[in-house]
Amino acid sequence: MLNRKAGIGKTLLKIILIKETAMNVVTLKKDGFINRNKTTVGSDALDLLSFQIVLDGGYTLRSFFEMLDKYSLFARLNAFFPTYAEQFHSCPEHGCNADLLDYLEFGKTVEMIGVPEKRLEIYNSLFGVHQNETSEIKSLQLDSLLDLPLKLGRLKHIVFGDRVDIFEFDTVYTLFEFIDGIAWELSFHATPEQCGLRR
């Protein structure tokens, strides 16, 4: 059974993944700027949304929001970004991290579902990691997440609900996937508190 599932996973992987060598690549810097070919990209960067991303060392969720500040057109991709930006600007400039987590991971999941109807779901997610165990971050406020390291995870392939034998593969992420996926995750958060109260 495992061999059969592994075969399905490898076949599916060939269909879904785009080879790194065939993609244009940009680096998301810790200070929020975007680099392409070691050159800082100007404010009009919409043509980069399909590019593969690499995260600079020390990249955090704060870096993500600083990118939205510097490339304001990206903030128009999601209706909730103005609310997130307001929360971000009210938070302290440093020290915004939860002691319960080691880092945040942005991941991709491909799930084959057999019942009630056969279907394939592909989705991105942002979650916390502590001692190699993952956890949801929906209950945490933004001021507990901003300064946690943010990393790109591997693709997880789930076959017919089997969450024990989950296959993992190297993968790539586009800039649009990254922005849209984080926006989607943040939309599930609880009603925000005023971060400034911590000061």
N, C-alpha and C positions, 0 to 999 in steps of 0.2 A: 504493500500500500504506500509506504514511504517513497519507494522508487518511482511509483506512478505519479505521486504528488510532486516529486522533485522534477520529473519530466515535464509535467504541466507548468511548473514554475519557470523552468528554463525557457520553454516555448513562449510563455506569456511575457517573460522579460525581454525577449528579442523584439516583440511587437511594441512594447511600451517605452523602453528606454532609448534615448538618443545618445549616440556615442559622443563622449566628451570631445574627441578630436574634430568632430563635425560641427561643433557649436562655437559661436563667439562667446568669449568669457569676460566678465567684469568682476572686479574685486570691490566688495563693500568694506569701507574703511571704518575704523573705530570711531573716528570723529564725524561720521555721517556722510562723508564724500564718497563718490564712486570713481574708481580708477579703471581705465581701459588702456591696455598697452602701456602701463605705468604713467599715464597722463590723467589728470583730474578732468572729469566730464563736467560740462557746463550745465546750467539749470534746466535746459530743455533736453530731457533724457528719455522721453517716451519711447523712442525707437530702440531702447535697450531692454524693454520689457520681456522680450523673447530670449534674451541672452542668459547663458548659464552663469550662476553666481559662485563666488568663493568668498568666504568670510575672513576678514583680516584677523590676526591674532588679537585677543582681548575684546572682540566684538561682543556687545551686550544688547539688551532690549532698548537701552537708552540710545545706543548707536542707531538703531532702527528709527526711533522718533526724531533724532537729529537729522537723519536722511530725509524724512518727510518735511522737515523745516527747510532744508536746503534745496529740495526738489519738490516744490509745492504742488506741481501737477499730479504727483503720485497720490497726494492726499485726497484728490478728487475721485479716486478709484473706488472709494467706499464711503457711504453716507455717514458712517459713525466716526470717521477719522477726526472731524472737528471736535467731537466730545473727548476722544482719546487725547488729542493735542492739548486741550484745556487741562485735563488731569495731569498730563506730563509736565506742563509748565508750572503747575502748582506744587510739584514734588520737590524735595530737597535735591541739591545738585550732586550729591554723592551719598553713599551709605544705604541705598534702596535695595536691600536684598534680604531674602528670607533665610533664616538660619537652618531651616528644615531641608533646603535644597542645595545641591552642589552646582548645578547648572540647568539651563533650559535647553531642550532639544527640539528642533523643527524636523518633523519626519513625514514620510509618505507611506501610505498603506494601500495595497491592492488586495481586495477581498472577493473571493468567489463564493457566492451564496446559492444554495441549492433549493431551499424552500422558503416561502410557498411557491415562488417562481424562480427560475434560474436567472441570475443577473451578476454583473460584475460592477463593483464599486471601487473607485479610486479617489482617495481623499488625503489631504494634508492635515497635520495637527501640530500643536505646540504643547509640550508637556514638561514637567519638572523631573529631574533625575537626582536621586540620593542613594549612594552606595549601590549603583547599578540597578536600582528599582525605580520604575517610572510611577508618576502620580499626576493626577489632574491639577490644574492651577486655577480652576474656576472660582474657588473660594478665597483666593489671594488677591489683594488689592495691588494696583500698579506700583505703589511705593514699596512693595515687597519683592518686586521682580526686576525693576529697571537695571540694576547693576549686577545681576547674575550673568555669568558667561553664557553666550548663546552659540550653539553648535548645530551643524547640519547632520542629521542621522541617516541611517541606511534605509532602504526600502524594505518594508515588512510585507510578506506575502502570506495571506491566510486562506486556506482552502477549506471550503464547506464548514466553516465554524470551528475548525480545529485550532484552538489558541494555545495548545501545548507544543505541537510541532510547527512552529512558525519559521518560515524560511526568510533569510535576510540577504539582501544583495546591495552592492554598491550602486549608487544612482546619482543623478544630477538634478538640480533645481533651477528653474528659471526665476528671473527677478519678479515676474508677475505672480508666479506660484507663491513666492516668499511673502510678498506684500499682501496678497489676497488671503493666504492661509493664516497669517498672524491676525489680520482684521477679523476673520471668521472666528478664531479662537477667543479673541478679546470680547466679541459680541455676546458671549455666554457668561461673562463675569457678572458678579453681583453688583448691586447699585453702588457706585463708587463713593468712597469717603473723601473728605477733603484732606489730601496728603499734607497740606500745610499745617494741620493741627499737630503734626509730629515735631515741628520745629521748636 
